[in-house]
Amino acid sequence: MADELKFIRDGLQRSQIDEFFAEELGRAGYGGMELAKTPMGTQIVLKAEKPGMVIGKGGENIRKVTAELESRFNLDDPQIDVQEVEDPDLNARIVADRLANALERGWYFRKAGHTTLERIMSSGALGAQIVMAGTVTGSRSRVEKFTAGYIKHNGEPAEELVDTGQGVAVMKLGTIGVTVKIIPPDAELPDDFRIHDDADISDLVPEGVEVPSSDDDAEPAEAPSTDDVQAESPTDDEEVAPVEEELVDPDEEPADEEPVEDQTVEAEEDAEGEDIEAKAARLVEELDAAMEDDA
């Protein structure tokens, strides 16, 4: 068998086993599985919210599931290990099933979406997204999204760090598909960075580049003492040249200074006035003398 066909067959078988566990262990809070084939058999790790319901009384339920796996999927000696989910609100598969059940019980989709999103973020998740697609309201299909925090949609971080779960709500008007994506609190995102003060960067610096050395033990420069300041200040024996400054009263109004041109004009007017008076006096004397001659 070609390698491509083998990968397709293994992926299809894995999906069928996952759907089988979701149907059989839905009431126990099925949270996903991890399947690994070993020389000793097939190792399956189940994650459930209620491990007691998966195992059953005296292990009856787990033996029934193991026999069903051997007969339906032709697995060699399947060994099932059941683990309890520490925080169900951070498991995307469990959250999607809860949200689908809430919609089937009659919850309004907006209230159910916001309530579920708040529970996820309150548990410490870095980011979460809920997508509802289908006949949410009315007979016409549409998509509703609820997002909080930081979420990755593509690339390797979206495949390795983001926990994705899906659920289906069967309503009277139609079917609603629920997809939940959660980034757990301990996820190390590739765009996160931290600054270390005491980090050694000598191995990271290329050759030929000098690394400045930081003297942590260098003492800060001392401030000049008061004695030095007093020594620089002038003593009583030294004469200090007085600085003459013209004191100006800020409240005193500036004196009105007459322009030079106005003073010149006034002087010329005074000289002309004196000449006219002298001529008038001379004319009066001549008139008096003429009158005496006539007499």
C-alpha angles and dihedrals in degrees: 000000000000119000092242092056091046092054090048092049094048092047092049091049091049091052092049092050090049091052090048092054091046091056097043099040102032094115091051092059101258109211104180139281143246118217125195128170115219133175088257093054140279116325115206123184114197123199115205138165091223110032092177092066091049093053095040129197109329091350093294096135096047092051090051092051091048093052091048091053093052094049100040103037101024095234120173112240098327114210115199123202116189119208128185119237108240097208114017091190089066095050109093094203094054093044092051092051091048092050092048091051090049091054091049090052091058105266115155107251096234094050092045093048096048093044092051092047092051091051091051094050093043088058090063103263117160091220143343140190130195121195123189117189127179139043094346094157125001127353095297119091121232142156126250123190131196116189135177134168123355122331134178119219106180145015130043095313090058090054099040105033106029116082109213128193134173134203138177127222115197108208133178092252094045144292126314120201117211123202122184126190122188133180107206121228095250095053115128107215118206093234094055117104137177131203118227116195096200098043119137108231097173092103092051098051116093120242116274094031117112117224113216111236116227115220103212091171095054111122117231118248112273119241116240113269125239091250091061091048091051091048091055093049117089118263128227093260094057116087116230116205109240116240113226112215128175109238113221122195108226091208094052115099115230115257118252109250118202114229117248093239092056092052092052092050091051092051091052091049091052092052092051090049091055093051092052092051091050092050091049092051091049092050091050091052092049090050092051092050092051091051091052091051091053091051 
